[in-house]
Amino acid sequence: MKKNYIKKSLMFFKDLKYKLIILAVLYLIIGVFSFASPIIEASLITSITDNLVVSVVAIAIGFLIIKMLSEWLWYIVYLFWQKKIKRNILNNVRTYIVDNMLELQLSNYDKYTTGFFQERIKNDPNDIARVANASQGYLINILTNISVIIYIFTINIVLGLIYVEGLILATIIDTYKQKIIKEKNRKLKLSEEKVNSKLSETVRGIRDIKLLNLKESTRNSLISDLEENNLIGIDKDSYAIKSGKLLRMTLFLTVFTVIIVGINYVNQNLITPADLIVLYLYNSQVFALMQNVSNLKNSYKEYELAIERIFDLTDSEKHKKDEFGKIHIDDFKGNIEFKNVSFGYTKNKKVLNNLNMKIKANETVAIVGSSGSGKTTIFNLISYAYKADEGEVKLDNININDLDEKTIRNNVSIITQNPYIFNLSIKDNLKLVKPTATNKELEDVCKKASIHDYIMSLPDKYDTLLGEGGINLSGGQKQRLAIARALLKENKILLFDEATSALDNVTQKEIQDSIEKISDYYTIIIVAHRLSTIINCDKIFFLENGEIVDSGTHEELLQKNKNYKKLYKTELL
Ligand code: ADP
């Protein structure tokens, strides 16, 4: 699975092949410079000690040029990466995610928080780009480090072996260190989670803590947990520093041994003094191999994780994509029918059970039932956020599964308790659904939705900015603006998810008025949590445990259904 993802992820770099090769070449030049620097430095030092003035000047100039070039090359690499590559990678990955995200079935959005999607769009692509760049750098570094080790062996095999031994010892220490640090990190994380949850519990329960006089015990337990967390942190840090020092000791001892054995070889004329200086200067390059390999390994892991998170969202069975049929209805009327419909969010719990319901075009009906009886679920099926497991949901006598995206999305609107209003002006919020709408059209729909008068009372009228940096609408005003938006979209079916108790009576009345004004031209279904608001509907469906147990007008239901009567009475109390 993961292997496939890695292969698939190459598509993000497809159009960047040549640029990545150029970047690799630039890194390679830097690598060659860092390989050559110690050799030049060594010959500079020996020329100085041999008093060869001309050579010293020539080598010093060469050295200066290489150092300066190397500095600027880093800058060029940075610019080239940022401007020519990173931007493209981010663009490729983000476009891929956004395109796929918009195709996801609405049901996926019920399962995840906004943070989940933000993380995938903002952070994961960044991780991919960062890791792609870093890995290239680490890879070239590793190549340089290995070249250095090979070069050392060509100077002297014994000294090469001393270095390699030191490197192996350091690697063993480092592996052990990483293991322990991982464990200590895990402990620290657990303790942090414990402290955080205790802190938030304390804040949430502060009222009871005070009233029950639990101040003393809460304080002691909080302070002791914080102290413990602090100690674990100190323990982890001091271990990291201690083991870091041990690693450096290994390095010092190795270099010391190389110098002592090396001087012996110089005395025996087996190597030149310049060779010994080069060997000494290469010590950091040799030991960097360990760090570079571990960095590359970590980068690969990070890359794998980011790729997995992205493709899990876009490709896996877990996140189903929208599937629409092919039939398009031009002259959509707005008839709705549920025929033996069964549905459950999970396999083992049915929410709708063999449900039958017929709503004719332009009817205004209500669905009534206790909380959790499946009212909102019916909306989810009509708006095609979820598909029925069994039976048929039909719009204008055609199975919704066979209808195309436009027919469904352009004809069904849900007006929720808290509709989403964009941070734009009122006019632009409306025009989103119909960019060609004239001012008169906007005013007409707002009048029908009983929001026009309020808009005209605002200083900037239809140009008033909403949301952040603008005006915050109340719940009822948002709902009315959403009604206007749905009317402008010329949807035939309007689904109202009536607020449980949030709206005050005046607001509720205004929304009812606006529903009444438009009720002759639209199929309207109201999910009613308060029966008093829907007694005028053409028909009321009474829902119990996912089944329509009765239907009729308010009066009829009061006569024939005891449970309905009971529900109505409870509300009047
Ligand atoms: P109502 O609108 O009548 O209060 P719903 O249709 O919202 O009821 O819910 C019916 C049942 O389905 C409830 O038991 C509820 O917990 C469950 N349910 C609703 N939405 C989901 C969901 N997205 N995932 C899983 N279960 C859900």
Residues whose N, C-alpha, C, O or C-beta is under 5 A from the ligand:
A	BS01	ADP	D110 Y345 V351 S370 S371 G372 S373 G374 K375 T376 T377
